[in-house]
Amino acid sequence: MAIDKILSLLGEKLGRECPSITLNAHTSTGLPPVQPGEVDEHTEIYLTLKGVEEFGKGIPTAVIGGVGGVASLLMSLAWLFGGNINEFLSMLLLAVALFVVPFAWEILSPLPLPIMFNRRTREVYFDYKGELYHTSWDGITAVAYEYQMVHQNTGSMSQAPLEVLVHRYGKPEQQLLINLGVPVGKSIELQRQFWEYLRCYMENGPWFDAEGKRTEDNAFIREQLSYGWNRKRDAIKLTWKRRQHMEWPSLVFMLAYELLMYPAYVLWDFTLAMAKRRTRSQWPDIVRVRLKSDGPTTRLIDLEQASAAISQTAT
């Protein structure tokens, strides 16, 4: 499906023409690279993007285990110090159950696989309903377009999707247009900067500076990854860093609240980390071997073409 056709269909869907721009792998956007909290993992071999489901993973365990479980544990200790062993054991069992049950439920329901950019093979991978989709980075074209969405509660809000076309492995006629990140509140210019971040990673990376130039120092990458939805237990550190810009009553209240919620935040982070670790093992073997430093460098499109050539020879 051509990009012009995609834009035409989008215009029909939105009911009006909207500002749009096409981006490719080998042409700089002319803007500095920025990632607006969308990047999850950034390694020497691959980069993954956060999924929408990730933002909620860990909340049930944090609330039920981190709040209810901790409260039950404290109550059990009170019974223990009072010499009531039966009540202590009952409350301790309840505290364990309030942690184990939601944690097991969340871990056993893995996150959807993320969008992945593989530097070694120069490919993009995506899983849709258990089927592997991909595209080669060389020759890739992305489209960013912007429109306004009006809601009675939020008013007018900018939406700027950044999308690329992928096809199903072994069945190139089945194609999907996938969104690289959450479009809400974005602008075309921000998406151009995000594309430049992805482009610098694939073309110049894995480590580059604020101008997109290759470097051996990953300081700029660490700074970029510190933005967005990161470790919840770091909230108290961020509040303390902003203490000079806060009134002391607000500072005391926020520090007390975040200290009280710290066990819940730790459980939230732990549950999300375990869920993500389990999710990584869900990639097909054909992808996982290409994430190893000594794995094959053949692209999936090369395998498809080789398979098609063998089929044609056989017929």
LOKEKE-378405 format. One record per residue (C-alpha): residue in one letter; x negated, z, y. Coordinates in steps of 0.2 Angstrom, whole numbers, padded with zeros to 4 digits, always signed. Example, Ala and Ser with C-alpha at 12.3 -4.5 7.8 and 13.67 -1.06 7.14 Angstrom:
# LOKEKE-378405
a-0062+0039-0022;s-0068+0036-0005;
***
This chain:
# LOKEKE-378405
m+0000+0000+0000;a-0008-0005+0017;i-0010+0007+0031;d+0000-0004+0042;k+0015-0003+0030;i+0013+0016+0029;l+0014+0017+0047;s+0029+0006+0048;l+0038+0016+0035;l+0034+0032+0044;g+0041+0025+0060;e+0057+0021+0051;k+0058+0038+0044;l+0055+0047+0060;g+0067+0035+0070;r+0054+0031+0083;e+0036+0025+0085;c+0023+0039+0085;p+0005+0040+0091;s-0006+0036+0076;i-0024+0032+0072;t-0034+0026+0056;l-0050+0034+0051;n-0063+0028+0038;a-0078+0035+0029;h-0092+0027+0038;t-0087+0027+0056;s-0089+0043+0067;t-0074+0049+0076;g-0085+0053+0091;l-0079+0071+0091;p-0088+0086+0084;p-0084+0092+0066;v-0071+0106+0065;q-0061+0113+0051;p-0046+0122+0057;g-0045+0135+0042;e-0041+0122+0029;v-0057+0122+0019;d-0058+0134+0004;e-0074+0131-0004;h-0089+0122+0003;t-0103+0120-0009;e-0118+0107-0011;i-0108+0098-0024;y-0089+0099-0019;l-0077+0104-0006;t-0060+0110-0009;l-0045+0112+0003;k-0033+0127+0003;g-0015+0124-0003;v+0001+0131+0005;e+0004+0142-0011;e-0013+0150-0008;f-0007+0159+0008;g+0006+0169-0002;k-0004+0173-0018;g-0008+0191-0020;i+0006+0198-0009;p+0017+0205-0023;t+0002+0214-0030;a-0003+0220-0013;v+0014+0227-0009;i+0019+0234-0026;g+0002+0239-0032;g-0007+0243-0016;v+0007+0252-0008;g+0019+0258-0021;g+0005+0260-0034;v-0007+0270-0022;a+0008+0281-0017;s+0012+0285-0035;l-0006+0289-0038;l-0007+0301-0024;m+0009+0309-0030;s+0002+0311-0048;l-0014+0319-0041;a-0002+0332-0031;w+0007+0336-0048;l-0010+0338-0056;f-0017+0350-0043;g+0000+0359-0045;g-0003+0361-0064;n+0012+0350-0069;i+0003+0339-0082;n+0019+0330-0088;e+0024+0325-0071;f+0006+0320-0068;l+0006+0309-0083;s+0022+0301-0079;m+0017+0297-0061;l+0000+0290-0067;l+0009+0279-0079;l+0020+0272-0065;a+0005+0269-0054;v-0003+0259-0067;a+0012+0249-0071;l+0015+0245-0052;f-0002+0237-0052;v-0003+0229-0069;v+0014+0221-0070;p+0013+0211-0053;f-0005+0207-0055;a-0003+0200-0073;w+0012+0190-0067;e+0002+0182-0053;i-0013+0178-0063;l-0003+0170-0077;s+0006+0159-0064;p-0010+0149-0058;l-0011+0141-0041;p-0009+0122-0040;l-0026+0113-0041;p-0033+0110-0023;i-0038+0093-0016;m-0056+0091-0020;f-0070+0081-0012;n-0085+0077-0024;r-0101+0073-0015;r-0111+0068-0031;t-0098+0055-0036;r-0091+0052-0019;e-0073+0054-0024;v-0057+0063-0020;y-0047+0072-0033;f-0029+0078-0033;d-0017+0084-0046;y+0001+0081-0046;k+0012+0088-0059;g-0002+0089-0071;e-0008+0071-0068;l-0025+0067-0061;y-0025+0056-0045;h-0041+0050-0036;t-0048+0038-0024;s-0066+0033-0020;w-0073+0039-0004;d-0082+0023-0001;g-0069+0012+0007;i-0057+0026+0010;t-0045+0025+0025;a-0035+0040+0032;v-0021+0039+0044;a-0016+0053+0057;y+0000+0052+0066;e+0008+0064+0078;y+0026+0069+0082;q+0037+0083+0089;m+0048+0093+0078;v+0062+0103+0088;h+0070+0119+0080;q+0082+0130+0088;n+0071+0146+0085;t+0054+0139+0088;g+0057+0125+0101;s+0047+0110+0101;m+0031+0110+0090;s+0018+0097+0087;q+0016+0090+0069;a+0001+0079+0065;p-0002+0075+0046;l-0018+0068+0040;e-0015+0058+0025;v-0025+0047+0012;l-0019+0036-0002;v-0023+0040-0020;h-0019+0033-0037;r-0016+0040-0054;y-0030+0039-0066;g-0028+0025-0078;k-0013+0019-0069;p-0018+0012-0052;e-0001+0005-0048;q+0006+0023-0047;q+0001+0029-0029;l+0003+0044-0019;l+0000+0048+0000;i-0007+0065+0001;n-0008+0077+0016;l-0025+0085+0019;g-0020+0102+0025;v-0005+0109+0034;p+0001+0098+0049;v+0011+0111+0058;g+0004+0115+0075;k-0009+0101+0074;s-0013+0087+0085;i-0021+0070+0082;e-0037+0075+0091;l-0039+0091+0080;q-0036+0080+0064;r-0049+0068+0070;q-0061+0083+0071;f-0056+0089+0054;w-0059+0071+0047;e-0076+0071+0055;y-0080+0088+0046;l-0075+0080+0030;r-0085+0064+0034;c-0100+0073+0039;y-0099+0083+0022;m-0098+0067+0012;e-0110+0057+0022;n-0123+0069+0030;g-0120+0085+0021;p-0119+0097+0012;w-0125+0106+0027;f-0124+0100+0045;d-0124+0107+0063;a-0111+0107+0077;e-0115+0089+0081;g-0113+0083+0063;k-0132+0081+0060;r-0139+0085+0043;t-0149+0102+0042;e-0155+0114+0029;d-0147+0128+0038;n-0129+0132+0033;a-0126+0143+0049;f-0113+0131+0056;i-0104+0130+0040;r-0103+0149+0038;e-0096+0150+0055;q-0083+0137+0052;l-0078+0145+0035;s-0076+0162+0045;y-0061+0154+0054;g-0043+0154+0047;w-0035+0164+0033;n-0049+0173+0025;r-0052+0190+0017;k-0038+0202+0021;r-0049+0218+0020;d-0059+0211+0035;a-0045+0214+0047;i-0051+0231+0052;k-0068+0224+0056;l-0060+0210+0067;t-0050+0223+0076;w-0066+0234+0079;k-0075+0218+0086;r-0060+0216+0098;r-0060+0234+0104;q-0066+0230+0121;h-0051+0219+0124;m-0038+0231+0118;e-0030+0246+0126;w-0035+0262+0117;p-0017+0267+0110;s-0016+0249+0103;l-0033+0251+0096;v-0030+0267+0088;f-0014+0262+0080;m-0021+0245+0073;l-0036+0254+0066;a-0025+0267+0058;y-0013+0254+0051;e-0027+0243+0044;l-0035+0258+0036;l-0019+0264+0028;m-0016+0246+0022;y-0034+0244+0016;p-0030+0247-0003;a-0017+0234-0002;y-0028+0221+0007;v-0042+0224-0007;l-0029+0221-0021;w-0023+0205-0011;d-0040+0198-0010;f-0044+0202-0028;t-0028+0195-0035;l-0031+0179-0025;a-0049+0177-0031;m-0044+0180-0049;a-0030+0167-0047;k-0042+0154-0040;r-0055+0157-0053;r-0042+0154-0067;t-0036+0139-0057;r-0053+0130-0057;s-0053+0130-0076;q-0037+0119-0076;w-0046+0103-0070;p-0047+0090-0084;d-0064+0089-0092;i-0067+0072-0084;v-0068+0081-0067;r-0076+0097-0072;v-0092+0088-0080;r-0094+0079-0063;l-0095+0095-0054;k-0111+0100-0063;s-0127+0097-0055;d-0133+0088-0070;g-0116+0080-0074;p-0112+0061-0074;t-0111+0052-0057;t-0100+0038-0063;r-0084+0037-0053;l-0067+0037-0061;i-0064+0020-0054;d-0079+0014-0063;l-0072+0021-0079;e-0055+0012-0075;q-0063-0004-0072;a-0074-0003-0088;s-0059+0001-0098;a-0049-0014-0090;a-0064-0025-0094;i-0064-0020-0112;s-0045-0022-0114;q-0046-0040-0107;t-0061-0044-0119;a-0051-0038-0133;t-0036-0049-0129;
***
